[in-house]
Amino acid sequence: MITIEIVFAAKNTLWQQTLTLPAGATVQEALEQSRLFHDHPEAQHLAVGIFGERCHQDTRLQAGDRIEVYRPLVFDPMESRRRRAAHRANQQTKSTRRRTLSAAARMVINREG
């Protein structure tokens, strides 16, 4: 017998279950024996992996494996990265303007003083 864990990050909750299965059990058998599809029917056709590496449903499990059920990405990772970079560049520009303004204000103060 082997003990494995199944995890699924639903939109607002984390679903987890630990199962004890016979040696040689597959990912598909584990998912069928869990209550995942009963609790989250939308998970039936999603990709799965073991410890962050995608795998097939017929992959044999080993003791201690964690099956992860992956939801589709909400945002394109490259687009998100571009947005963060643009935001950082905008923040740096504002910071530079403040420093420049401060230097200009010091020059005016020095002239008047």
Secondary structure, DSSP 4 states (H G I P E B T S, - for coil): -EEEEEEEE-SS-EEEEEEEE-TT-BHHHHHHHSSHHHH-GGGTTSEEEETTEEE-TTPBP-TT-EEEEEPPPSS-HHHHHHHHHHHHHHHHHHHHHHHHHHHHHHHHHHHH-
